[in-house]
Amino acid sequence: MNWSSLLYIPFLVQACVISFDEFYFHIKRGLPRWERIGHPLDTFSLVLCLAFVIFFSYSKALIFPFVVLGTFSCLLVTKDEFVHKEHCNAKEQWLHALLFLNHPLVLISMGLMWGQGRHFIPFLTLQLVFVVFFCLYQIIYWNLVWKEK
């Protein structure tokens, strides 16, 4: 196996864990207003990182802006923990911890793929499509469709 195949693993982990979090825990408990706003913002921060590596060819001069976007995204996803401690059980909080550990790995993998050349662009573009649709789902479902019990 080529070492670059390992770069796909964090994306797979993220897809599985975020899906379980969303479609089990979130659907089960519902989301307070802050999370209905905050979660799409988290997702959009990943959209920005993916769009950056897709639309800008890798160069040493662009590493710093990518790191800034990635660092911002890593910090942003932790903002809801003040709300989560009041609304989530221990199992969901553990799942969030997995997401927090995996998030920088996704960004590092993304950066390494970007640096490897254009052959990863189709995969990253597919990721961008999935993440944009997930962001739209979060906005539409939680803010327009879902009704509080």
N, C-alpha and C positions, 0 to 999 in steps of 0.2 A: 504494500500500500504506500502510495506517495504521501509524504508528510502534509502536503497542502490539502489532502482530503480531510484532515482533522479540523480544518478551518470551518467546515460545515456543521460540526457538532454543536457549538453554542447556539446556532440558529435553530437547530432541531430541538434542543433543550428548551429554548425560549418559547417556541411555538407550542410545545406540549404543556409546559408549566403555565403559560399565560392562558391557554385555552381552558385548562382545568380550573384555574382561578376564576376566570370569567364565567364559564358556563356551569360551574358547580357552585362555588362560594358566592359569587356576586348575584347570580340568579336566585340562590337560596335566601340570601339575607336582604337583597336590595341595596341600593347605594344612596347615601345621603347626598345632598346637593353638592357639597365640596368635592366629593369623589366623581360625581357625574360631570363636573367641569374639569377636575384635575387629571383624571385618567386619559381623556383625549389629548390633553396638553403633553403628558408623558409620551404618548404614542407619537404625537407630532414632532417631538424632539428627536425621535428615532428616524422619522421621515426626513427631517432636515439632514441628518448624518448620511443616510442612504443617498439622498439626492445629491449631496455634495460629492461623494465618491463616484457617482454615476456621471454627473455632468461636468466635472473637472478632472482632467487627466492628471495622474499622479505627478507631483514634482516636490522636491525638497522644500520649496517655498510655501507649499500648501499644507505641509504637515502640521504646522502650528495652528492654522485656523481649524483644521479637522480635530485636533486635540482639544481646542477650546470648545467646539460644538459637542464633542463627546463628553468632556468633563461637565459641561452644563447639563447634558442629558442625564449623566450619572447622579448629579446632585438633585435635579428636578424630580426624578422618580422616587426619591426618599421623602419628599415634602408631605405626603399623606400619612406618614407614620403617627403623627399626633392624633389624627382622626382614627386610624386603624386600631390603635390600642383600645379605643372605646367601642368599636363595632365588630371586630374580628375575633374569632376564637384562636386558640393556640395553633391549630393545624393550618389555618389560613395565614397566620403570621409567619409560620415556618415556610410556607410556600412563597410568601413575599421575600423572605430572607434568601431563598434560592434564586428568585428573580434578581435581587440586588447583587448577589454574587456573580450571576451569569451576565448581567447587563454589560459590565466592562469587557467581559470575554467576547461578547458579540461585537462590540466596538473595536476591540483589538483585532479580531478575525476580519472584520470589515476593512480595517486599515491595511492589514497584511494582504488581503485580496486585492485591494486597490493598488498597492505597491507591486504586486506580481504581474500586473499587465491587464490588458483588456479582455482576456479570456474568462475572467470572473464576472464581467459586466452583465451577461444574461442572467446569471444567478442573482446578482444584486438587484437587477431590475425586477425580477420576479418577487424578490423580498419586498422591494418598494411597493409594488402593486398590492401584495398581501397586507402590508402595514397600513397603506392608505385606506384600503377597504375596511380593515379592522378599526381604524380611527373614525371613519365615517359611520360604521356600525355603532361604535361607542357614543358618538354624538347623537345619532338618530334614535337608537333604541332607548338609551337612558334618559334622554331629554325630551323626546317627542312621543315615544310609544309607551314606555313603561309608566305604570301608575302605582303610586305608593299605596300600600294596603292600609 
